[in-house]
Every structure is written in structure tokens, then in C-alpha cells.
Amino acid sequence: MTKHKVIVLDPVSQEGIQAIIDNDNFSVTRQEGLSESQIIDIIHDFDAVIVRSQTTITERIIQHAKKLKMIARAGVGVDNIDIDAATKHGVIVVNAPEGNTISATEHTMAMMLTMARDIPEAYKELTAGEWNRGAHKGVELYGKTLGIIGAGKIGFGVARRAKSFGMKIVAFDPYLSDERARDNHIEKMEVDEVAAAADFITVHTPLTPQTKGIIGADFFKKCKKEGVYLINVARGGIIDEDDLLEALDAGIVKGAALDVFVTEPPENTALLTHRRTVVTPHLGASTAEAQEKVAVSVAKEIIEYFEDNKITHAVNAPRISETVTEELKPYMSIVEHLGQFGIQLLDNPPQEVKIKYHGDIAIDDTSILTRTFVTNMLKPHFGDEVNIINALYYLNERDVTYKVEKKAKADGYTNYLEVELINDNEHVTLGASTIPGYGERLVKINEYPIDFRPEENILIIEHTDRPGIIGELGALLGEDSVNIASMQLARLSKEGDAMVLFTLDNQVQEATHEKIKKVMNIHKVHTIKLG
């Protein structure tokens, strides 16, 4: 039997990859410190490659790796791998997002304690021969409030340890349920409320458009007047570095402990050398135990992929498999749009998801449609970290339940898809189908029957039906140079609840959005952007 060949290009724990070494289906080669050209000379013979952060897997390497099926990153970050090139050439890229959970959690606590007791400065002075006890009055963690932004595995790990120090925990996470917060003695808050309540604040979110700069000038304005301490062992860019420097100088931030930076090595030397900062060179995962765990994780990924065709932690979504039937392919776009559309209609993420496939489509294996829908629904909060391979894993990790229903008959349609997104205060229902000659159609929003083709820019306005309201809205959009491509009105009764839907040539700006909300009898305004 031909063995699957694996090459390890960086220093990876031998104990961690022992499972591959001991597996008779694999042969393992270790060659570290190779240049790009040296890798190109040998890579054609391997089925999988394992790297850490030292080796960069470029498009040229991938082009020459004719047999390559998987690139495994023994760690979290994949900046050293050309993801687009890997996806283009059908190569799965996996990482080990959970292997550093304990390490990053403990590093967060270490940074918090080090900053609170001013240990770096005291150490520097004492080793320089200066005994200056009075200059280093620290603060206790006991009785203080810790704000956590991002309550995933690491965030919860920090919360548990901080509680043992006698800290009160408040947290923001769009997927943190009231029940889970209550069970863990955490007070659930919005970001602004965390800013106002916390003495210490630590961030543990992915870096997405929603989280980039989430801690910046506006955030600092809402912090306690007596100041706040910040910790970032997550991703550079979540805290705006320029705004942080100003807040440090102004005393709004009494201390900042930073392990990650926008660019690494960091270019902002003023931040590195500031009297109030404690900095480390991205050491969150740098423990012997973490390095073994991430190696064990990617070794397991490689074995399961080649032996069972199972993937858990892919960071790139492969192209649609050839096994997807011709009948299902038209619905890929529909479920993408339903995921993007539905999440933008909610103020808070769902705690429950229901997906219905009715008609001929129910006969097929619709799992790829379900995964595609969930991926697009989660992307605003998790960015490129989520894809069709790991989407259901992310859903389960955040305690979001989902249910799929199939029926062989669809009333009024050959095929009908419906999704429901539910949380404590909201319930959104969307229905869609394909109509011969017209293609993809959205046919239901909540209780309103509609019929329109999803476009890039959509404006939905819920209101009480009255004479003249549509004219007012059209005039207002025209005044702000927003061109209407199409319009559809749906209502439940004469002069009762109604909905008007506009597809637009350009996006509605925030100022226009606010003007619309002030029109008489307007209840809700949703601006939708589809990819």
C-alpha cells in the first residue's frame, strides 16, 4: 500500500506528531530551515506539509506541489500561508485554534498581574541598582471589575481565573446567551457598558470589520474617570494603537499589556517604550504544552482527512465539490444571500436557527446548502475564520441550536427554502425559491409575501400604511442622491402594518438612514448589503 507522505518544515513537537509517525499509512520527513527554492525542489513528492510560523508557503511552492492535499499550521495564525493560492489549487489549509487556549488564558492573567503590580519597571530599576519602593504602588485585582470583550473559550477561561481573584465579571459577546452568562456568574453588557463599568478590560475576539478598532477614541470617552487597564493577547488591531497612545498620555488608560500588534514586529515604538505599557512579542501560545497540543491537533487533522475524509478546522473553504448535484447548484447563491440577509435583519445574533427544504430539493443531500447558509450568517462576527467546513462547529461552540426540516412537497413551488432566526427578542423568517425565467427570488419576509430578486443594496422599511408615505420616502432618497432601482410594497391590511422594499443603485448612508427613521409612522429601517 502506498503511504501518504508528510513533510515537516518547521520545529514542531516530536511528541505531538508521534501519532502520524506511528501510523503505518504515513511516512514523515523532517527538513527545517529550507528556502523557497529548496522547498520547491522537493515538495512535488508530498501529500501534506506541516509548518509553524517560520516557513512561508507561497503560491510558487503550491504550484509545484502537484500531489499536495493539505497544509497544516501547528498554531492559529495562517499569515505565512497563501490561502487564496491553496484554495485555487484545491489544497485544504487547517490550523489548531484550540491548542493554545490554556496558554493564551494564562498569558492574559500573567500580563494583567504584571501590569497591575508594575513589575517590569520595578525590575528594571532594581537590577540597575535603584531601590525605589515608593514609585511602584500597584493595584489589587480583588474587588475590581473585569470587562471581557469576546466570550469564547479563552474569554471564559480568563473569567474563571479572574473570579478566583475575587473579581466581578462583565462581558460583551454577540453570541453570549443570557442563560450561559447567568450560569457562569457573568453580567452580560454591550461594549459601551463594559467601557463604563470595568476597571480592567481584556479582548478575546477575532479581528473582523466589526471588531477592528472596537476599542478606540469613542470607547475611551466612556471609560471610568479614574482610568482603566487594558490587556490584548488576541489580535492586533482590535485596539486602535494611535488612540491608545493618546489615552495613555492623557491618563485615561492607566496601563496597557499588549502581546499582539497591528504589524509584527511592531513599528509604533512610542507605544512599546511608554512608561505605562507592558509588552511581549506574541507569546500567547508560546508554552511547551501549547506547542505539543497544536502538533497533536494538526496530526489528528491529517490522519482523519486522509483516512476518513473528515476535516474539522479548515481555514479555507474548498471549491464546490463535484458531488454537488446540478439541481442544488442554483441554490448555493440563494442560501448565501439568505445568510447575509437574515443576520442583518437582527439586532442580536440568533440563539436558534431553523432551515426548511421543501419540494424536489429535499430529496438531495442538502448539507452543503446548510453549511453555506450558516457560514454567511456567521461571517459578520467571525470573518474569514468561518467557512463551509467549520461553520457547524462554530455554531455548536456558541450554543446556537439548529434544526433542518425536509418535505417532499412545496406548496406553490417546485422547490422552496425557508430559514428562521430566533433569539429572545426577535424572530426573522425568510422564504426563497427559483422561478423559471426569473431565477433566484426572495418570496417571504416574516409574514409579508413578496417577490423580488436580491441585489447588492437593499432598503427595507417597516411602517404603518398611510397615504403619501411612499412618496415621502422616494423624495427623501432622491434628495440624498440614492437612486431607486425597484420597489415593492407589501401590507397585511388597509392602513395597517406594511413593508416597503427598495433595491438601490448605491448604498444608503448613515445620515439618510437617520432621516428615514424620523418620517411619521416608520417603525424599523434596515439597510442590507449583499455580497
GIJOKA-V852244 format. One record per backbone hydrogen bond with DSSP energy under -1.0 kcal/mol. NH is the residue of the N-H (numbers start at 1). CO is the residue of the C=O. If there is no record, write none. Layout:
NH/CO
NH/CO
This chain:
4/25
6/27
7/48
8/29
9/50
17/13
21/17
22/18
26/23
27/4
29/6
31/8
39/35
40/36
41/37
42/39
43/39
45/42
46/43
47/5
48/5
49/70
50/7
51/72
57/80
62/58
63/59
64/60
66/64
69/47
70/47
71/92
72/49
73/94
74/51
75/73
81/78
82/57
83/81
86/82
87/83
88/84
89/85
90/87
91/86
92/69
94/71
95/313
96/75
101/98
104/100
105/101
106/102
107/103
108/104
109/105
110/106
111/107
112/108
113/109
114/110
115/111
116/112
117/113
118/115
119/114
122/118
123/119
124/120
125/121
126/122
127/123
129/126
130/125
135/132
136/133
139/116
143/166
144/141
146/168
147/200
148/170
149/202
150/172
156/152
157/153
158/154
159/155
160/156
161/157
162/158
163/159
164/160
165/162
166/163
167/162
168/144
170/146
171/187
172/148
176/173
181/177
182/178
183/179
184/180
185/182
186/181
187/169
189/171
194/190
195/191
196/192
197/193
198/194
199/145
200/145
201/229
202/147
203/231
204/149
212/208
213/237
214/211
215/238
220/216
221/217
222/219
223/220
227/224
228/252
229/199
230/255
231/201
232/257
238/235
240/215
244/240
245/241
246/242
247/243
248/244
249/245
250/246
252/247
253/247
254/228
255/228
256/276
257/230
258/278
259/232
269/267
272/268
273/269
277/274
278/256
280/258
282/259
282/280
286/283
287/285
291/287
292/288
293/289
294/290
295/291
296/292
297/293
298/294
299/295
300/296
301/297
302/298
303/299
304/300
305/301
306/302
307/303
308/304
309/305
310/304
315/93
324/321
329/325
331/328
332/329
335/331
336/332
337/333
338/334
339/335
340/336
341/337
342/338
343/339
344/340
351/422
352/422
353/401
354/420
355/403
356/418
357/405
358/416
359/407
360/414
362/359
363/360
370/366
371/367
372/368
373/369
374/370
375/371
376/372
377/373
378/374
379/375
381/378
382/378
383/379
385/382
386/383
391/387
394/390
395/391
396/392
397/393
398/394
399/396
400/395
401/351
403/353
405/355
407/357
413/410
416/358
417/432
418/356
419/430
420/354
421/428
422/352
423/426
428/421
430/419
431/444
432/417
433/441
435/439
438/435
439/435
441/433
442/452
443/431
444/431
445/448
446/429
448/445
450/443
452/442
458/528
459/502
460/526
461/500
462/524
463/498
464/521
465/496
469/466
472/468
473/469
474/470
475/471
476/472
477/473
478/474
479/475
480/476
481/478
482/477
485/503
486/503
488/501
490/499
492/497
496/493
498/463
499/490
500/461
501/488
502/459
503/486
504/457
505/483
513/509
514/510
515/511
516/512
517/513
519/516
522/519
523/462
524/462
526/460
528/458
530/456
